[in-house]
Amino acid sequence: MTNAKLRVGVIGCGFFAENHLAAWSYLPDVTLAAVCDLDQAKAQSAASRYGAKSVFSSAEALLDSGEVDFVDIATTMRSHVELVGLAASRRIPTIVQKPLAPSHAECLALVETCETAGIPFMVHENTRFLRPVRKVREVIASGAIGKVTWGRVAFRTGHNIYGKQPYLANEDHFAILDLGVHMLDVARYLFGEATRLYCQSQSIKPGIRGEDLATVMLNHVGGMTSVVECSYASPIDPDPFPELTLQIEGTRGSLRLDSGYRLSVHSDGKTQAHDVSPTLYPWSVIPWHGTQESVVLIQQHWLDCLRKGVPAETSGADSRRTYDLVFGAYESARSGRAVDLQSSAAPSL
Ligand SMILES: NC(=O)c1ccc[n+]([C@@H]2O[C@H](COP(=O)([O-])OP(=O)(O)OC[C@H]3O[C@@H](n4cnc5c(N)ncnc54)[C@H](O)[C@@H]3O)[C@@H](O)[C@H]2O)c1
């Protein structure tokens, strides 16, 4: 890998790509070389606001231009298999947004395509890069709360997510695939791999095609239990959106992450409060600043990994396990039974 700045091409310049574009422009070790959107006006607007040299309306044209060292695909999931396939066939290192694809089989095939091509590959799974989540993992690793016995990862809100992302109302699989994927990845990141899960899902708000509320109970290697809660149908006050909350118990103590980025750690009978508020960049927009920082951190992580030639945390191999949980949860909700998760016998949908 050269010492020169790496050149990124961003494919898809919609709602969430704004964060990718802002982060690539902010990071010093990378140049936003090209942008692409089927909608030329969106690509043009992104290029002029974030300083990209070249503008494309065809992903193939961008990939064949020779102007990029890697691509960052920020389109919605139905285009991922095709776009990742195009990049892999040209052996161009690739980042792709979550969810990988609508079905388990397509997610696995997408990962395999990249493995067969031998390209560096990362799922843009930014939630584990949130400052409070990184801090909580540090606290667990320090031993302050002892051996972890129980945990809850919760994202509950009544926020109208369909305002900015109208396509979410029309997906057969919604809360577990779109939101649960983040929370299940956080559960893996904090508590280790899961061996068994049980899920109940519900459809609450009218006009929403898929489930908008899901509760997953997991058994992890080593015996701890976690509960992962995902809801876009919770009329609660105060509404923590867009923050997640955590409660974790161990043999020496416990911790709680409450909304407002307040982390409290109870260890050996003493309680300490920590402020885990995210960094504010000149371009941060409250209340999205936590997500925006996580996007900067995951994109910096990708650059570091690419330079060192090592896999990213959310590589294909790692992400396969997250999607085993996602589709295992659908299988459990459908059958009403717990699902065993062995890597060789992953649930399929
Ligand atoms: N990590 C997070 O917190 C988070 C939050 C919101 C959205 N997302 C993810 O970001 C992705 C994009 O979501 P969004 O809300 O920005 O969608 P969007 O519809 O606003 O934007 C997608 C853009 O991709 C373009 N596009 C589609 N197919 C294309 C193709 N073949 N070539 C070039 N451009 C193409 C569309 O024209 C559109 O402008 C989704 O996968 C979503 O799940 C992640």
The ligand as an SDF file (V2000), in Angstrom:
LIG
                    3D

 44 48  0  0  0  0  0  0  0  0999 V2000
  -25.5570    3.0400   10.2910 N   0  0  0  0  0  0  0  0  0  0  0  0
  -26.6070    3.7990   10.4300 C   0  0  0  0  0  0  0  0  0  0  0  0
  -26.8280    4.3560   11.5020 O   0  0  0  0  0  0  0  0  0  0  0  0
  -27.5340    4.0130    9.2550 C   0  0  0  0  0  0  0  0  0  0  0  0
  -28.5630    4.9680    9.3460 C   0  0  0  0  0  0  0  0  0  0  0  0
  -29.3690    5.1710    8.2230 C   0  0  0  0  0  0  0  0  0  0  0  0
  -29.1790    4.4170    7.0690 C   0  0  0  0  0  0  0  0  0  0  0  0
  -28.1950    3.4720    7.0380 N   0  0  0  0  0  0  0  0  0  0  0  0
  -27.9950    2.6180    5.8400 C   0  0  0  0  0  0  0  0  0  0  0  0
  -27.4980    3.4010    4.7700 O   0  0  0  0  0  0  0  0  0  0  0  0
  -27.9020    2.8290    3.5170 C   0  0  0  0  0  0  0  0  0  0  0  0
  -28.4860    3.9360    2.6630 C   0  0  0  0  0  0  0  0  0  0  0  0
  -29.6590    4.4100    3.2730 O   0  0  0  0  0  0  0  0  0  0  0  0
  -30.2320    5.8690    2.9590 P   0  0  0  0  0  0  0  0  0  0  0  0
  -31.3080    6.1100    3.9350 O   0  0  0  0  0  0  0  0  0  0  0  0
  -29.1030    6.8250    2.8290 O   0  0  0  0  0  0  0  0  0  0  0  0
  -30.8930    5.6100    1.5120 O   0  0  0  0  0  0  0  0  0  0  0  0
  -31.2400    6.6920    0.4030 P   0  0  0  0  0  0  0  0  0  0  0  0
  -32.3330    6.0810   -0.4070 O   0  0  0  0  0  0  0  0  0  0  0  0
  -31.4500    8.0440    1.0020 O   0  0  0  0  0  0  0  0  0  0  0  0
  -29.9090    6.7750   -0.4610 O   0  0  0  0  0  0  0  0  0  0  0  0
  -29.4700    5.7440   -1.3130 C   0  0  0  0  0  0  0  0  0  0  0  0
  -28.8820    6.3880   -2.5490 C   0  0  0  0  0  0  0  0  0  0  0  0
  -28.2700    5.3630   -3.3400 O   0  0  0  0  0  0  0  0  0  0  0  0
  -28.5340    5.6440   -4.7070 C   0  0  0  0  0  0  0  0  0  0  0  0
  -28.4120    4.3820   -5.4650 N   0  0  0  0  0  0  0  0  0  0  0  0
  -29.2070    3.2910   -5.4070 C   0  0  0  0  0  0  0  0  0  0  0  0
  -28.7480    2.3200   -6.2140 N   0  0  0  0  0  0  0  0  0  0  0  0
  -27.6260    2.8190   -6.7960 C   0  0  0  0  0  0  0  0  0  0  0  0
  -26.6910    2.2840   -7.7360 C   0  0  0  0  0  0  0  0  0  0  0  0
  -26.8230    1.0710   -8.2540 N   0  0  0  0  0  0  0  0  0  0  0  0
  -25.6440    3.0550   -8.1020 N   0  0  0  0  0  0  0  0  0  0  0  0
  -25.4860    4.3070   -7.5890 C   0  0  0  0  0  0  0  0  0  0  0  0
  -26.3580    4.8750   -6.7020 N   0  0  0  0  0  0  0  0  0  0  0  0
  -27.4030    4.1230   -6.3150 C   0  0  0  0  0  0  0  0  0  0  0  0
  -29.9490    6.2240   -4.7100 C   0  0  0  0  0  0  0  0  0  0  0  0
  -30.1840    6.9780   -5.8830 O   0  0  0  0  0  0  0  0  0  0  0  0
  -29.9230    7.0720   -3.4430 C   0  0  0  0  0  0  0  0  0  0  0  0
  -29.5180    8.4030   -3.6860 O   0  0  0  0  0  0  0  0  0  0  0  0
  -28.9280    1.7330    3.8680 C   0  0  0  0  0  0  0  0  0  0  0  0
  -28.3360    0.4830    3.7070 O   0  0  0  0  0  0  0  0  0  0  0  0
  -29.2890    2.0170    5.3290 C   0  0  0  0  0  0  0  0  0  0  0  0
  -29.6230    0.8580    6.0630 O   0  0  0  0  0  0  0  0  0  0  0  0
  -27.3670    3.2870    8.0990 C   0  0  0  0  0  0  0  0  0  0  0  0
  1  2  1  0
  2  3  2  0
  2  4  1  0
  4  5  1  0
  4 44  2  0
  5  6  2  0
  6  7  1  0
  7  8  2  0
  8  9  1  0
  8 44  1  0
  9 10  1  0
  9 42  1  0
 10 11  1  0
 11 12  1  0
 11 40  1  0
 12 13  1  0
 13 14  1  0
 14 15  2  0
 14 16  1  0
 14 17  1  0
 17 18  1  0
 18 19  2  0
 18 20  1  0
 18 21  1  0
 21 22  1  0
 22 23  1  0
 23 24  1  0
 23 38  1  0
 24 25  1  0
 25 26  1  0
 25 36  1  0
 26 27  1  0
 26 35  1  0
 27 28  2  0
 28 29  1  0
 29 30  1  0
 29 35  2  0
 30 31  1  0
 30 32  2  0
 32 33  1  0
 33 34  2  0
 34 35  1  0
 36 37  1  0
 36 38  1  0
 38 39  1  0
 40 41  1  0
 40 42  1  0
 42 43  1  0
M  CHG  2   8   1  16  -1
M  END
$$$$
